[in-house]
Each structure stands twice: as C-alpha cells, then as structure tokens.
Amino acid sequence: MTAISAPRDKYNSVWLIFFILGLGSLLPWNFFMTATMYFTSRLKDVPTVHSSNQTANETAGDSRNVLESKFNNVMTLCAMVPLLIFTCLNSFIHQRIPQKLRISGSLTVILVVFLVTAVVVKVELAPLPFFVLTMVKIVCINSFGAIFQSSLFGLAGILPASYTTPIMSGQGLAGTFAAFSMICALASGSELQDSAFGYFITACVVILLAIMSYLALPKMEFFQYCMESSRCAPSADEENKMDLLKKESEAEKRPVVNLMEDETKPTSSVLNIFKQIWVMALSVCFIFTVTIGVFPAVTVDVKSTVADGGVWEKYFIPVSCFLLFNVMDWAGRSLTAVCMWPGKDSIWLPILVGLRVVFIPLFMLCNVQPRVISQTVWFSHDAWYIIFMIFFSFSNGYLASLCMCFGPKKVSQHEAETAGAIMAFFLSLGLALGAAVSFGFRAAI
C-alpha cells in the first residue's frame, strides 16, 4: 500500500474520536472547577454540637473559616503538583506501560472518582472530612488526568499534524460548555447542590463516552494504517504529492513500525528529542504562563463601569470573562483545522508567542478592583476589557494549538509519541508557572 493509496478517514470518524477524547480530558475538571462555590458552601455546614463549652464552638467555627478560606489555594496546589509530576513521569514510562492501559485505565479511575463525587453530594459530611476527601479526589483526577492527556497528545503525534487540532478543539469546547452551564445555573437560580450534582453526572457521561470512543478507535482502518506503518504521511496542507512520494520511497527502505514492536525498536533519549522541539515546547509553556498569570486571577476582579447594579453587572464577569474567553479560545483552537500559519519552522511563531506578554499590563490597567498599590486605570470602559479578552483568548487557543500540532512533526516518526508527551509536559508546566506568578500579578495592582 502506498502513501497515495492510504485509507481515508471515513466520515472523519478518527478526527471525531480525538475530538471526544479532547473533550473528555478537560470537561470533567472544568465542571469540578465550576462547582467551587458548592465545595466552599459545604465547608460552612458545621454540624450542630450540643455542648455547654462555648470555646469549643468558637474553635469549630474558626476551623470552618480556615478550611473555607484556604480551599482555593490548597486546591490549586493539589491540582498542579500531581499534574506536573505525572505528566513528566509519562514522558519516561510511556514506552514501558501499554498505551491502552494508560488511556483507558486513567479514564476509568477518573470516572470512578466522579461517581463518588456525585454520590457525596447527597451524603452529609463534616467540613474537615469533606475537605480532606475533596483534596484526595483532586489529586486523583489530576494525576490520572495528566497521564491521559499526555498519552493522548503522544498518540496524536503519530498521526498527521491535523489530528492534534481536534484534541485542542475538544478541550476548548469543554471550557465553553462549563462556562455556559455556570451562566445557566446562575440564571435559573438553582440550588448549589442541584447544580453540582448535574455537573458531576454530566462529567460521568462524557468520560463514559470517551472510554467507548477510545475502545472503538483501533477498529478504524485509517488509524490501523497509521499505527502499523511509519509511512503515515503529514496532512495535505504541509506536503505536496512529490513530498509524499519521496517519503514513501524512504519508508520502503525502513522496517515497518508495529505496536507490538514498541519494546524492541530503537528509541531516542528524551533529551535528544527535546533538543529538536525546544522552541515549540518553550513556546507553549510561555503561552499558558501568560494566560494563567492573568486569567482568572486578574481578569475576574475587573468591575463594570457601564451601570451600577442591574443585570449587566451580575453577568459581566460570567459572560465577558469566562464565557467570552472560552468561546474565543475554542475558535482559535479550531481554526488550525483549516489554517496553519505561521509554519513550524517560521520565526514568526515564537515572535507572536512572545508578543502576548503585552496582555499582562493591558489587563492590569483595566478597572481591576480593589486596587492597593496602583490607582492608575487607563482602560475603564467595559469595551476595552472585552476587546482585550477577545484577542487574548483567541491568540491563546490558536498559537497553543499550532505549537502542539507542530511539536511532534519536528522529529522522526518513531519519536513522535515521546515528543507529544514532552509537549504535554511543557503545557502543564506553563499552567503551573502561570498559577504561581498570578499571585504576584494580582498583588502588584
């Protein structure tokens, strides 16, 4: 079978499966984050203790307040540390642990955790046990989520570059769906407990759908061809027919790469692969460092100046911050399905990535309240904030998707999976660095 006569992705079924897997990689955690108000409200529910000792009651009240006030900080710590550790670990162990076990096993554990979370919504627990249980679940979700996401990008790296796009697009839709659900819950006036239960059950359905999709993936002829042959050519956007023929001619001189031969084929060190993709890896890391550095730590505190009170003020942040960011981020990620400019070797890509640093002062000079150090507000009108958010979120999605698509394509075929795992690690590193510097950005205002 030649590269020209390679089987087609009928009905874009493989593309759709990667989209569902991308959705499943972030939607559960986005819903978990959306339910933050539910978690903190549970920490206020101190069981009634019949005791004549007033001091004991006050101590219990203090304990409740500490748990509530520290929830977000501890949650960030319990999320980012396992995410980094296990994403890095997957870069080294993916050649020793079967891909099917890493992906389906991780999804199964996450499904069980969310089922437990949904059940706990209906169970009364004291604040401290509830706090500890929630943090254990966060560690589990992010540990196995890191393995799943890293393995997924590694798997996509073996296929043409365009097959990383549905993963990024699915992740973008996950954020959009979660933000829209939050607004709907706010508009309906639903109880926090009911909204949270709906989030967790929806997450379970999506995870189950992702598991079923992954199990169907090996049955796709196009996927089988790509996995069984190193002759799987890049997308038509990157190669013309002469390039395809040339690659086929070279491939015929190499032994066929088979999944069953992963343990015996020659492997390259992680360091050598990183040397080939370091521009893309550092670029995606910088993109998310800038993004998480100001969103939502800074952007969530911008106040509307259009009117005092009213509906717009109530929905200003949910719509202009969360929903707008996720919609435009999704649009940017999805655009790479039809446009991939600049190219993987163009100097313009890292330049555009570096220019995103301008969004940090732009958002800090919006109407962020309260302000302690600097009282300067250059962009007080809501329109400025919305314009900045559109370009900020769109560039995040588009440039991040380009980097994740191009990274595995800068190395040889048998190194693509490792390259994808390395790119996933630097994406996670960017998230962690962004979370760390966000405290400094907010404190500087």
Secondary structure, 3 states (H helix, E strand, C coil): CCCCCCCCCHHHHHHHHHHHHHHHHHHHHHHHHHCHHHHHHHCCCCCCCCCCCHHHHHHHHHHHHHHHHHHHHHHHHHHHHHHHHHHHHHHHHCCCCCHHHHHHHHHHHHHHHHHHHHHHHCCCCCHHHHHHHHHHHHHHHHHHHHHHHHHHHHHHHHCCHHHCHHHHHHHHHHHHHHHHHHHHHHHHCCCHHHHHHHHHHHHHHHHHHHHHHHHHHHHCHHHHHHHHCCCCCCCCCCCCHHHHHHHHHHHCCCCCCCHHHCCCCCCCCHHHHHHHHHHHHHHHHHHHHHHHHHCCCCHHHECCCCCCCHHHHHHHHHHHHHHHHHHHHHHHHHHCCCCCCCCCCCCHHHHHHHHHHHHHHHHHCECECCCCCCCCCCECCHHHHHHHHHHHHHHHHHHHHHHHHHHHHHCCHHHHHHHHHHHHHHHHHHHHHHHHHHHHHHHCC
